[in-house]
Amino acid sequence: MTAGAAYAFTKRLYSKCFGDGLAIAEQATSSCLFMKIPLEVRVKIYHLILKVSGFRLLVGNRSFVAHDERVPIWETCSQDALTMPPVQSFLALLSVNKDIFEEAMPEFFRQNHFQFTDMSSLKEFFHNIGPIRRKHMRNVSVHYDNLSVAAAGARLLTESDTLQKLTLIMSARKDPAGHFMINHSRRKFATLSKIPGFSSLKRLRGIQQLTFDPHRDHAVADAFLRPLITQPKVVKKVQTVLKRKVESDDDTAARKKSKET
């Protein structure tokens, strides 16, 4: 099946199962045949429907989602937001029933590229979506401005277990006296770790792509963060520990039963 045919099939199936996005909430769970489709096919459909490419979706007054990877992030803020269909037309899928919502919502956060105009927008958005959805975000870009909330925003950012791409739009420099300054702020910091949020950012691991605005002086920030956050993420072996505990409990119970007999 070609990409065009797959898209047409998805569109027909979506229309048949869900109909008009504005009336989606009225669909009865029992009448939806979507969940009978194999899981791997459903996931591909989520990818096609929930990744909105070709325009930027306004999320709030100051933050937005950037989807066009071909345009450098640091050049998108000067452009007007492109036109887009009603939100209901592509997020209606999430309103069908609880099962589809729980399956599809993580894919929405995994597949899309979220860009924020400052750390205040990032903090507000991450706080509002909650800890479960934060964990699924993979691609985030932020203008590292508004230092008064940068520490809180960075802490929320580190809660994403799957973050792979991080773009920091900022400048950082070291003055002749050895103090560090960021962007146009007059504040001076003895070390880069003292910059609000950097103590949290340096604890990130598993970042596959760290990007800075090439038009800004970012060498000191890059040299500080890249060696740390691009290290492989340490996988906690919780299941192994639990398995050993269960096996130990089983052995203890077996020995106790043997003594009783």
Rosetta blueprint (number, residue, H / E / L):
1 M L
2 T L
3 A H
4 G H
5 A H
6 A H
7 Y H
8 A H
9 F H
10 T H
11 K H
12 R H
13 L H
14 Y H
15 S H
16 K H
17 C H
18 F H
19 G L
20 D L
21 G H
22 L H
23 A H
24 I H
25 A H
26 E H
27 Q L
28 A L
29 T H
30 S H
31 S H
32 C L
33 L L
34 F H
35 M H
36 K H
37 I L
38 P L
39 L H
40 E H
41 V H
42 R H
43 V H
44 K H
45 I H
46 Y H
47 H H
48 L H
49 I H
50 L H
51 K L
52 V L
53 S L
54 G L
55 F L
56 R L
57 L E
58 L E
59 V L
60 G L
61 N L
62 R L
63 S E
64 F E
65 V E
66 A L
67 H L
68 D L
69 E L
70 R L
71 V L
72 P L
73 I H
74 W H
75 E H
76 T L
77 C L
78 S L
79 Q L
80 D L
81 A L
82 L L
83 T L
84 M L
85 P L
86 P L
87 V H
88 Q H
89 S H
90 F H
91 L H
92 A H
93 L H
94 L H
95 S H
96 V L
97 N L
98 K H
99 D H
100 I H
101 F H
102 E H
103 E H
104 A H
105 M H
106 P H
107 E H
108 F H
109 F H
110 R H
111 Q H
112 N L
113 H E
114 F E
115 Q E
116 F E
117 T L
118 D L
119 M H
120 S H
121 S H
122 L H
123 K H
124 E H
125 F H
126 F H
127 H H
128 N H
129 I H
130 G H
131 P H
132 I H
133 R H
134 R H
135 K L
136 H L
137 M L
138 R L
139 N E
140 V E
141 S E
142 V E
143 H E
144 Y L
145 D L
146 N L
147 L H
148 S H
149 V H
150 A H
151 A H
152 A H
153 G H
154 A H
155 R H
156 L H
157 L H
158 T L
159 E L
160 S L
161 D L
162 T L
163 L L
164 Q L
165 K E
166 L E
167 T E
168 L E
169 I E
170 M L
171 S L
172 A E
173 R E
174 K E
175 D L
176 P L
177 A L
178 G L
179 H L
180 F E
181 M E
182 I E
183 N L
184 H L
185 S L
186 R L
187 R L
188 K L
189 F E
190 A L
191 T L
192 L H
193 S H
194 K H
195 I L
196 P L
197 G L
198 F H
199 S H
200 S H
201 L H
202 K L
203 R L
204 L L
205 R L
206 G L
207 I L
208 Q L
209 Q E
210 L E
211 T E
212 F E
213 D L
214 P L
215 H L
216 R L
217 D L
218 H L
219 A H
220 V H
221 A H
222 D H
223 A H
224 F H
225 L H
226 R H
227 P H
228 L H
229 I H
230 T L
231 Q L
232 P L
233 K L
234 V L
235 V L
236 K L
237 K L
238 V H
239 Q H
240 T H
241 V H
242 L H
243 K H
244 R H
245 K H
246 V H
247 E H
248 S H
249 D H
250 D H
251 D H
252 T H
253 A H
254 A H
255 R H
256 K H
257 K H
258 S H
259 K H
260 E H
261 T L
